[in-house]
């Protein structure tokens, strides 16, 4: 069965995933909108940077984040200058690393949803003298709703299951940065297979439910996403 330490890691994991998903939606929405609408020569480069975590080993990304956010890195020096210290091995650093690692799972579904809308609905709203803000909330958001649902579910689920980046940036500090994937690793190393089975089985059921929602609830509103 699960111990109190296991429940603590589950609580911390879902706190990190919830906060990271909110930040990914706030950051990913304008980024995906720009990628869907622009003809800039920078589009290919930005698309490649956003998608980089999909092909990069998590340990590589985690290592460079650790260096950048450490005491000698530019980000670390900046956060130290702000008076908040350095981010590695802290809850804040864990959230930042999770946002960067899972961002393509939010940006790509949103970009596909925005692209599929086309220009006609936007031009029709413009002829009715709707402001850009009204157009976004009255036209874009309803039409892109499946994309937002897909982005939210995929971003949250991917953050819950990440291991390499959170181990490199967050470490393995109980009650502070130890998430459920790291706890499973600890149980396996200690030959506590029963406890590892409970946590791993829970994540397996969770991941299956996520995919079940994506392929059944949203099947009547098809949106291109990374799993297709």
N, C-alpha and C positions, 0 to 999 in steps of 0.2 A: 504494500500500500504506500501511499504518498506520505512523506514526513512534512513537518512544518517548514523545513528548508525548501522542499519541493514546491509547496504552495507559495512561498515567498518568491521563488524564481518565476513561477507562473504569473503572479501579480505584477512583478517588475517587467516581465516580457510584454504583457498586454498594455502596461503603461507606456513603455517605449514605443510599441507598435501604434498605439492610438495617437500619441503626440507626433510621431514621425509621419503618419498618414495625413494628419491635418496640415503639417508643414509642406508635405509633398504636393498636396492639392493646391495650397496657396502659391507655391513656387511653380508647380507644373502647369497650372491652368494658363497663365499668361505666356509661358514659354511654349506650350503646345499650340496656343492660338497664333503666336508669331511664326512658328514653324509651318503651320498649316496655310498661312496667308502670304508669306514673304517669297519673293523671288531673289533674295539677296544671295550673293556668292558665298556668304558665310553659312548658309543653311546646311550644306553638306558637312562642314566642320562641326557645327553645333550638334547636328544629329549624331555624328560619330562620337562626340564627347559624352552626350547623354546616354548613348547605348553602350559605352565602353564597359560598364560593370557587367553586362550580359556575357561578355567573352573573357574578361580579365579574371584571373584567379583571385578569390577574395583575400588571400593572404598578401598579395601584391598591393591591392588597393588599401588594405588595412595598414600595411607597413608605411606607405607613403603618407596616409592620413596621420599616422602616429608621428612621423617626422615633421610634417607641416604644422601640426597642432602642438608639438612638443615645445620645450623651453627655448630651443635654438631655431625653430621654424618660424616663418613669417607670420602665420596665423597665431601661433603661440605667443610671439612677441606682442602682437596686436591685442590679444585678449588679456595678456598680462598688463599692457599699458592701460587697458580699460579698467583694470582693477578686479577682474573676475578670475584671474589665474589661468592656468592652462587646462585644456579640455580632456586630454587623455586620462583614462581611469576614473572618469566621472560620469554621472547620469547624463549631463548635457552633451558630453563628447559622444556617448553612446547614441543619443538621438541624432546628432549631426552626422555621424558615420552611417546610421541607418537610412537617413534621408538620401544621402549621396549614393548609397549602394542600391536602394530600391527605386530610385527616381525613374528609371526607364519603364518600370512596370506601371507607372502612373502617366507619364508623358505620352507614351506611344498609343494607348487606347484613346486618350483625349485628342491627340493629333489626328488619329483616324476618324474620330467622331466629327471634329471640326471640319476636316477636309470633305467628308461625305455630305455635309450640309449644302455646300455649293454657294454660289453668289446670288442666286435668284431671291431667296428669302431675305437676304440682307439688303438687296437693292429695292425690294418691295417695301421693306420697313423704312428705307431712306426716302422713298417717294411719299410716304405718309408723314415725313418729317420727324420720325422717331430719333431721339438722341442715341449716340453709341451705347450709352449705359442702358437705356430702355430696350434697344435692339438685343443687347447681350442677355438681359434677364427675361425678356418677353419672347424672343425668337430662338436665340442660340441655346440657352439652358434647357428648354423643353425638348428641342430636337436632339441635343447631345446627352440627354439623360442616361441612355444605356452606356455611353462612354464613361460618364462619371461613376456609374455603379461599378462597371468593370474595373476602372482605375482604382477606386477605393478598396474593392475586395482584393485585387491582386497586390496592391501596395501593402495593405495590412498583412495579408497572408505571407508574403515574401519576407517582410520584416520579422514576423514571428519565428520563421524557420531559419534565419541567417545564423552562421556560426563563425566563419573565419574572420570577418571584419570585426564583429563584436568582441571576439577573443583578443585580437590584436590591439584594438583601441580601448576596449573597456576592461580587459583583464578578466580576473576571476574573483572579484571581491564580493563576498556574501552580503546580500541585502543592499548592495550598491550598484554593482554592474554585472552580477552573475545572472544570466538569462537561462531559459529552459534548455536551449541547445547545448550550452556549456555544462549545465547540470547533468544532462544525459551523458556527456563525455566523462564527467567526474565519476558517475555511477559505474560506467563501463570500466574505467581505469581501476576502480576499487572492487571490481568483480561483483557489484551489486546489480545483477541482471534483472531481478524482479522489479526493482525501483525504476531501472532504465526502461523496462518494458511498459510500465504504466505511463511514463512521460512520453516515450516514443509512440506508443499506441494512441495516446490522446492527440498528438500532433498529426498522426496518420489519419485519424477520423476527421480532425479539423480540416486538413488539406482536402480530403475527399469531399466533405460538405461544401467547401469553397468551389471546387470544380463542378459539383452537382448543381450549385446555384448558377454558375456561369453558363452551363450547357443546357439547362432546362428553363429556369425562370427568364433568362434573357434571350432564349432562342427565337422568340417572336419579334425581337428587335435586334437584328444582327448588327454587330459592330466589329470591325477588324481589331484584333488584339494579338499579343505575342503568342498566345497558345494556339492560334489557328494555323 
